[in-house]
Amino acid sequence: MKRRDFMQTSTVLTAAALLPAHLLSKTVIAANAQKFPAALTPKMDGDVKEFRLFIDIHIQEIVPGFKIHTLAFNNQVPGPEIRVKRGDKVRVIFKNNTELNHTIHWHGMHVPWRMDGVPYVTQMPVMPGQEFVYEFTAEPQGTHFYHCHWGTLLHMQAGMYGSLIVEEDDDPIQKQFPYEREYTLIYSAHDVNFLREEMNSMLERMKERMILMKSGRFNKERFAVFDTKDEFVEAVKKGYQPPYVVNRRAPDELPQPNWFTVNGKSYPMTPNLYIKQGENIRVRLINAGTEEHYLHLHGHDFWQVADDGLPVPQPWQRNTLRLSPGKTIDIIIEGKNRGIWTFHDHDTRRVTNNGLYPGGNLLALVYEDLPVKETELNMMAKKMGLKSLPIVALDE
């Protein structure tokens, strides 16, 4: 190798070494791709796309050194992404491998009412060891999600959610903002003390119920299930105490989230959004949790292009948006300002891990084509004796 070539190569390698945690290395970019929901591959049964989902208790590492028990679709949080075309015939075979009851609700989808996944309204709950088959036509287009609708307060924050993307062949968003890359970000909030206490309590109640059912001692009042409202009112008059009278929850009564996740991870393990100068990327935002988020991107405005899956008539340019529980919003980010930029909740209570800032739903927009010069250490970093620009701060 000629000396000039060697020097040029050495400069590039040195610059790469100075990049925060080698953010632009191929291995880091490849590993980052695993932090987004993987699409579930369907089996074709004639003209029907058939998917298989199961639920089991799973140990999820939110950040290094901290793990919790979750209820995970196909042993992952969030569950696998179901991606179909508008008008596709869809079949989802759901198997319950836990000792709890479950259903699946297709949030934002126009399914037949018997497929809506609401226990005791559209179907009986899927009991331990049972299967249930959901069938529907994929309508409408856009970004949606699925989640459990049994014990929703517990089961959703315990991990029972996943993205459902219905693509449109003639997509107006692709026409107006041509893009090749897209990302799905699913936000959630977790009270891990509530999760632990309530899941243990629910497992004990289910054991009791299963024994009663097997021994033929099914009792409507014990199961808190009645045929009519009049029957329920009459039972109360005769002395029946509904569950809401006899408190059975964890000591805190209702969950007070102390962990906030994006795709099942908290900062510093949250995913990066990679982009290049002049590139458009589409980001699908889903709030599968109980908290509102006010998402703000540094150094850029972005375009809000879809609301609850549907393209908006006039895209809205902004740099902060409100993502309410159950909401989905699609945005387009234009690569116009090279750098490494923070994308975070401006309600900084959601940017904490167990009350400590920074944490939670903090992530970064990273330009893959940063000029070499911009990767060099700044004066303050050198004075602090740092070998590279730090990007992992666990206590400010």
ZAMARGU-4260 file (C-alpha; in steps of 0.2 Angstrom, whole numbers, plus 5000, padded with zeros to 4 digits):
<rodrens>
0) 5000/5000/5000 | 5007/5017/4995 | 5010/5029/5010 | 4996/5041/5004 | 4984/5027/5003
5) 4989/5021/5020 | 4987/5039/5027 | 4970/5041/5020 | 4964/5024/5026 | 4972/5027/5043
10) 4962/5044/5044 | 4946/5035/5040 | 4949/5021/5053 | 4954/5034/5066 | 4938/5044/5063
15) 4928/5028/5064 | 4936/5025/5081 | 4931/5042/5087 | 4913/5040/5082 | 4902/5038/5098
20) 4902/5019/5101 | 4906/5016/5083 | 4888/5021/5078 | 4892/5020/5060 | 4901/5003/5060
25) 4892/4989/5050 | 4891/4978/5065 | 4882/4992/5076 | 4870/4996/5061 | 4866/4977/5059
30) 4863/4975/5077 | 4852/4990/5078 | 4841/4983/5064 | 4836/4969/5077 | 4829/4982/5088
35) 4813/4984/5077 | 4799/4972/5076 | 4803/4958/5063 | 4789/4954/5051 | 4780/4937/5054
40) 4781/4926/5038 | 4763/4920/5033 | 4759/4903/5026 | 4748/4904/5011 | 4732/4893/5012
45) 4724/4896/4995 | 4721/4915/4995 | 4722/4917/5014 | 4738/4923/5023 | 4739/4912/5038
50) 4749/4918/5053 | 4753/4909/5070 | 4754/4918/5086 | 4757/4911/5103 | 4758/4918/5120
55) 4769/4913/5134 | 4778/4920/5150 | 4795/4927/5145 | 4809/4936/5153 | 4813/4952/5145
60) 4829/4962/5148 | 4824/4980/5147 | 4841/4987/5150 | 4857/4977/5155 | 4856/4972/5173
65) 4837/4973/5174 | 4824/4960/5169 | 4806/4957/5171 | 4793/4943/5168 | 4782/4948/5153
70) 4768/4940/5143 | 4776/4939/5126 | 4769/4935/5108 | 4781/4922/5100 | 4794/4925/5114
75) 4797/4943/5110 | 4792/4961/5115 | 4784/4969/5106 | 4776/4954/5097 | 4781/4951/5078
80) 4775/4963/5065 | 4760/4957/5055 | 4762/4966/5038 | 4749/4963/5024 | 4741/4972/5009
85) 4724/4980/5010 | 4711/4968/5005 | 4721/4953/5010 | 4712/4938/5018 | 4720/4936/5035
90) 4719/4921/5047 | 4728/4921/5064 | 4729/4905/5074 | 4732/4910/5092 | 4738/4898/5105
95) 4738/4901/5123 | 4753/4893/5132 | 4750/4902/5149 | 4740/4899/5164 | 4730/4915/5161
100) 4716/4920/5150 | 4719/4930/5134 | 4711/4937/5118 | 4718/4948/5104 | 4710/4964/5099
105) 4715/4971/5081 | 4716/4990/5086 | 4710/5001/5072 | 4705/4987/5061 | 4687/4985/5053
110) 4685/4966/5057 | 4669/4956/5059 | 4663/4959/5077 | 4665/4941/5082 | 4684/4944/5078
115) 4686/4960/5088 | 4694/4951/5103 | 4683/4958/5118 | 4680/4944/5131 | 4661/4941/5135
120) 4656/4953/5121 | 4662/4946/5105 | 4670/4929/5111 | 4674/4919/5126 | 4692/4921/5133
125) 4705/4910/5126 | 4709/4899/5141 | 4725/4890/5146 | 4730/4878/5132 | 4717/4883/5120
130) 4717/4890/5102 | 4707/4903/5094 | 4706/4907/5075 | 4704/4925/5070 | 4699/4928/5052
135) 4696/4945/5043 | 4700/4955/5028 | 4714/4968/5030 | 4705/4985/5031 | 4709/5000/5032
140) 4726/5004/5026 | 4740/5011/5037 | 4748/5009/5054 | 4738/4999/5067 | 4742/4987/5081
145) 4736/4971/5091 | 4735/4968/5109 | 4727/4958/5122 | 4710/4964/5128 | 4708/4952/5144
150) 4715/4960/5160 | 4721/4974/5149 | 4728/4985/5163 | 4740/4971/5166 | 4742/4962/5150
155) 4747/4976/5139 | 4760/4984/5150 | 4766/4966/5152 | 4771/4965/5134 | 4756/4959/5124
160) 4756/4971/5109 | 4763/4971/5092 | 4762/4981/5076 | 4750/4978/5062 | 4754/4986/5045
165) 4742/4987/5031 | 4750/4992/5015 | 4742/5001/5000 | 4748/4998/4983 | 4744/5016/4978
170) 4751/5024/4993 | 4749/5044/4993 | 4763/5046/5006 | 4776/5037/4995 | 4771/5048/4981
175) 4773/5064/4990 | 4788/5059/5000 | 4798/5045/4991 | 4806/5034/5004 | 4815/5017/5004
180) 4817/5015/5023 | 4804/5014/5037 | 4805/5011/5055 | 4792/5005/5068 | 4793/5012/5086
185) 4781/5005/5099 | 4780/5015/5115 | 4774/5008/5132 | 4775/5011/5150 | 4777/4999/5165
190) 4775/4999/5183 | 4786/4984/5187 | 4780/4982/5205 | 4762/4981/5199 | 4767/4969/5186
195) 4775/4957/5198 | 4762/4958/5211 | 4747/4958/5199 | 4754/4944/5188 | 4757/4933/5203
200) 4739/4937/5210 | 4731/4933/5193 | 4740/4916/5192 | 4734/4911/5209 | 4716/4916/5205
205) 4717/4906/5188 | 4723/4891/5197 | 4708/4892/5209 | 4696/4895/5194 | 4703/4880/5184
210) 4700/4868/5199 | 4683/4874/5202 | 4679/4871/5183 | 4686/4854/5183 | 4677/4849/5199
215) 4660/4856/5191 | 4659/4869/5204 | 4657/4884/5192 | 4649/4899/5200 | 4644/4914/5191
220) 4647/4925/5206 | 4665/4918/5209 | 4669/4921/5191 | 4661/4938/5191 | 4651/4934/5175
225) 4632/4936/5173 | 4620/4933/5158 | 4611/4950/5160 | 4613/4966/5170 | 4597/4963/5179
230) 4604/4946/5185 | 4620/4956/5191 | 4610/4969/5200 | 4599/4955/5209 | 4615/4946/5215
235) 4621/4962/5223 | 4604/4965/5232 | 4606/4947/5239 | 4623/4951/5246 | 4635/4948/5232
240) 4651/4959/5233 | 4658/4963/5216 | 4677/4963/5213 | 4678/4982/5214 | 4671/4982/5232
245) 4684/4969/5238 | 4700/4976/5233 | 4712/4963/5227 | 4725/4973/5218 | 4743/4977/5222
250) 4747/4989/5236 | 4748/5004/5225 | 4730/5001/5218 | 4734/5007/5200 | 4750/5006/5191
255) 4762/5021/5192 | 4774/5018/5178 | 4793/5019/5183 | 4800/5012/5166 | 4796/5018/5149
260) 4801/5008/5133 | 4803/5009/5114 | 4801/4992/5106 | 4803/4984/5123 | 4819/4993/5128
265) 4824/5008/5138 | 4838/5020/5135 | 4853/5017/5132 | 4847/5001/5123 | 4833/5010/5113
270) 4835/5009/5094 | 4843/5022/5083 | 4835/5029/5067 | 4848/5029/5053 | 4846/5042/5039
275) 4857/5049/5025 | 4858/5067/5019 | 4845/5070/5006 | 4835/5054/5011 | 4817/5053/5017
280) 4813/5040/5031 | 4796/5035/5037 | 4793/5032/5055 | 4778/5023/5061 | 4774/5028/5080
285) 4762/5017/5090 | 4757/5021/5108 | 4753/5004/5116 | 4755/5010/5134 | 4745/5021/5146
290) 4755/5037/5146 | 4755/5052/5134 | 4771/5056/5125 | 4776/5072/5118 | 4789/5067/5105
295) 4802/5080/5100 | 4816/5079/5087 | 4831/5090/5088 | 4838/5099/5073 | 4823/5096/5061
300) 4805/5098/5058 | 4796/5082/5052 | 4780/5080/5042 | 4765/5071/5050 | 4758/5061/5036
305) 4746/5049/5044 | 4734/5049/5059 | 4727/5032/5065 | 4733/5024/5049 | 4725/5036/5037
310) 4735/5048/5027 | 4731/5066/5032 | 4724/5077/5018 | 4737/5090/5021 | 4754/5085/5029
315) 4758/5095/5044 | 4776/5101/5047 | 4781/5101/5066 | 4795/5096/5078 | 4785/5090/5093
320) 4769/5079/5092 | 4757/5072/5105 | 4756/5053/5105 | 4741/5048/5116 | 4737/5030/5122
325) 4731/5019/5108 | 4736/5032/5095 | 4746/5029/5079 | 4755/5043/5069 | 4766/5042/5054
330) 4780/5054/5051 | 4792/5058/5037 | 4809/5064/5042 | 4819/5073/5029 | 4838/5071/5029
335) 4843/5090/5029 | 4854/5092/5044 | 4869/5080/5046 | 4873/5075/5063 | 4868/5064/5078
340) 4851/5071/5085 | 4840/5067/5100 | 4823/5061/5097 | 4814/5060/5114 | 4799/5063/5125
345) 4798/5082/5130 | 4789/5076/5146 | 4805/5071/5154 | 4797/5061/5167 | 4796/5048/5153
350) 4814/5049/5150 | 4819/5040/5166 | 4824/5023/5172 | 4816/5019/5189 | 4816/5038/5192
355) 4833/5042/5186 | 4837/5053/5171 | 4842/5050/5157 | 4833/5034/5152 | 4816/5029/5145
360) 4811/5033/5128 | 4827/5043/5123 | 4834/5038/5106 | 4844/5046/5092 | 4843/5050/5073
365) 4860/5046/5066 | 4866/5051/5049 | 4876/5037/5041 | 4886/5049/5030 | 4894/5061/5043
370) 4909/5070/5036 | 4925/5063/5044 | 4930/5080/5051 | 4914/5081/5061 | 4918/5064/5070
375) 4934/5072/5079 | 4934/5074/5097 | 4930/5092/5104 | 4941/5101/5116 | 4931/5098/5131
380) 4931/5079/5128 | 4950/5080/5126 | 4952/5089/5143 | 4941/5076/5151 | 4953/5063/5145
385) 4940/5054/5135 | 4946/5043/5120 | 4929/5046/5111 | 4913/5056/5112 | 4902/5047/5125
390) 4884/5043/5121 | 4880/5033/5136 | 4876/5044/5151 | 4867/5035/5165 | 4866/5048/5178
395) 4866/5067/5174
</rodrens>
